[in-house]
Amino acid sequence: ARSPEELAALVPQWTQVYRRLHLDNAAPVRVAAAKALGEVASGAGRGLGKHLKSLAPWWWCAASDPNAEVRTEVRAAFERVFPTDAKRRGALLFASAEIIDAAVEQLKIRAPSEMPHREGTAEEQRERHERALTTALGALGTFAPEAFPPEEADKDKDAKDAQDAKDASPSPPASAPPPPAPADPSASHSHP
């Protein structure tokens, strides 16, 4: 068994391998890579922190894999390493710029021939390109709801709505003139 320090030292190299494996054409390879990711990341313990920004983009993209078994394994690894909602949110927010940047960069790849890994047949390259686009869009689409859960968004919205209502309510002028005095009813009637 490897110590957490030894596993943490492997994370930079593992990140490069995982970046490639998470788009592999064979779903069983992606499932095995997700399981290995969970072992390495959870085994690294706190040592994972200094490498999280480089690993998180590919981890989060893989969580949107079109294959349900892959998505399940990737998500299980993420939840094992970050066992509470608060820890998962914290990890996503810590690496938010890297996750978003990587997803956007994936979306800029216009053709299979522009992919970093171009091995395989034309059909395999097309499938890998489509998977890269799918996972990048999925990563962007799932990021905000995970990093900013609805209950927090609702609290923020409720506070904003309350402030907007307060701002929209009419307030009396600072120096409003006093209301007119009631007229003397006897002054308006003439007596014969």
C-alpha positions in Angstrom: 0.0 0.0 0.0 1.2 3.5 -0.8 1.3 6.3 1.7 -0.8 9.4 1.1 2.4 11.3 0.4 3.4 8.8 -2.3 0.0 9.0 -3.9 -0.1 12.8 -3.7 3.2 12.8 -5.5 1.6 10.7 -8.3 -1.3 13.1 -8.9 0.5 15.3 -11.5 1.4 12.4 -13.6 -2.0 10.7 -13.1 -3.7 14.0 -14.1 -2.0 13.8 -17.5 -3.0 10.2 -18.0 -6.5 10.8 -16.8 -6.9 13.8 -19.1 -6.4 11.3 -22.0 -8.3 8.3 -20.5 -11.5 10.2 -19.7 -12.1 10.6 -23.4 -11.1 7.0 -24.4 -13.4 5.4 -27.0 -13.9 2.3 -24.8 -16.4 2.9 -22.0 -14.8 0.1 -19.9 -11.5 2.0 -20.1 -13.2 5.1 -18.9 -14.9 3.2 -16.1 -11.6 1.7 -14.9 -10.0 5.1 -15.1 -12.7 6.6 -12.9 -12.2 3.8 -10.4 -8.5 4.4 -10.4 -9.0 8.1 -10.1 -11.1 7.5 -6.9 -8.3 5.3 -5.5 -5.5 7.8 -6.2 -7.5 10.9 -5.2 -8.9 9.4 -1.9 -5.5 7.8 -1.1 -3.7 11.1 -1.5 -5.7 12.6 1.3 -4.9 16.3 2.0 -2.0 16.0 -0.5 -4.6 16.2 -3.2 -5.3 19.8 -2.5 -2.2 21.3 -4.1 -3.0 19.3 -7.3 -6.8 19.7 -7.4 -6.8 22.7 -9.8 -5.1 20.6 -12.5 -7.1 17.5 -11.9 -10.6 18.9 -11.3 -11.3 20.1 -14.8 -11.0 16.6 -16.3 -12.7 15.0 -13.3 -15.7 17.4 -13.6 -15.9 17.0 -17.4 -15.9 13.2 -17.0 -18.8 13.5 -14.6 -20.9 14.4 -17.7 -19.8 11.4 -19.7 -22.5 10.2 -22.1 -22.2 6.7 -20.6 -24.2 6.2 -17.4 -21.8 3.7 -15.9 -18.8 6.1 -16.4 -20.8 9.0 -14.9 -21.7 6.9 -11.9 -18.1 5.8 -11.2 -16.8 9.4 -11.7 -19.4 10.8 -9.4 -18.8 8.1 -6.8 -15.1 8.9 -6.8 -15.9 12.6 -6.4 -18.3 12.0 -3.5 -15.8 9.6 -1.8 -13.1 12.2 -1.8 -15.5 15.1 -1.0 -18.1 13.3 1.2 -20.3 16.3 2.1 -22.1 18.9 -0.1 -20.1 21.6 1.5 -16.8 19.9 0.6 -17.9 19.2 -2.9 -18.9 22.9 -3.3 -15.6 23.9 -1.8 -13.7 21.8 -4.2 -15.6 23.1 -7.2 -15.2 26.7 -6.1 -11.5 26.2 -5.4 -11.0 25.0 -9.0 -13.8 27.0 -10.6 -11.6 29.0 -13.0 -9.7 25.9 -14.2 -12.9 23.9 -14.7 -14.6 26.6 -16.7 -11.4 27.4 -18.7 -10.8 23.7 -19.6 -14.5 23.2 -20.6 -14.4 26.4 -22.8 -11.1 25.2 -24.4 -12.7 21.8 -25.2 -15.6 23.6 -26.9 -13.2 25.6 -29.1 -11.9 22.4 -30.7 -13.8 22.5 -33.9 -12.8 19.2 -35.5 -11.5 15.8 -34.5 -8.2 16.7 -36.3 -7.6 19.5 -33.7 -7.9 17.1 -30.7 -4.7 16.7 -28.7 -5.0 12.9 -29.1 -5.6 12.0 -32.7 -4.9 8.3 -32.8 -7.5 5.8 -34.1 -9.7 5.7 -37.2 -11.6 8.8 -38.4 -14.7 7.4 -36.8 -13.0 6.9 -33.4 -11.6 10.5 -33.6 -15.1 11.8 -34.4 -16.6 9.9 -31.5 -13.8 11.2 -29.1 -14.4 14.8 -30.4 -18.1 14.5 -29.8 -17.5 13.1 -26.3 -15.2 16.0 -25.5 -17.8 18.5 -26.6 -20.5 16.6 -24.7 -18.5 16.4 -21.5 -17.5 20.1 -21.7 -21.1 21.3 -22.1 -22.2 19.0 -19.3 -19.4 20.3 -17.0 -20.5 23.9 -17.7 -24.2 23.0 -17.3 -23.8 21.2 -14.0 -21.2 23.5 -12.4 -23.5 26.3 -11.2 -26.2 24.0 -9.6 -23.5 22.1 -7.8 -21.3 25.0 -6.7 -24.3 27.3 -5.9 -27.2 25.0 -4.8 -30.8 26.2 -5.2 -31.4 26.7 -1.5 -28.5 29.2 -1.4 -29.7 30.8 -4.6 -33.2 31.0 -3.2 -31.9 32.8 -0.1 -30.0 35.2 -2.3 -33.0 35.7 -4.5 -35.3 36.3 -1.5 -32.9 38.8 -0.1 -32.6 40.6 -3.4 -36.4 40.5 -3.9 -36.9 42.0 -0.4 -34.4 44.8 -1.2 -36.0 45.4 -4.6 -39.4 45.7 -3.0 -38.0 48.1 -0.4 -36.3 50.2 -3.1 -39.5 50.2 -5.2 -41.9 51.3 -2.4 -42.8 55.0 -2.5 -41.2 57.0 0.3 -42.7 60.3 1.5 -40.8 63.4 0.4 -38.3 64.6 3.0 -40.0 68.0 3.4 -43.6 67.4 2.5 -46.0 70.2 3.1 -48.5 69.6 5.9 -51.9 68.5 4.7 -54.4 71.3 4.2 -56.5 72.1 7.3 -60.1 71.1 7.1 -62.4 73.8 5.9 -64.8 75.5 8.5 -68.2 74.1 7.5 -70.0 77.2 8.9 -67.9 79.5 6.6 -69.2 78.0 3.4 -72.9 78.4 4.2 -74.6 81.7 4.0 -77.4 82.5 6.4 -80.6 84.4 5.3 
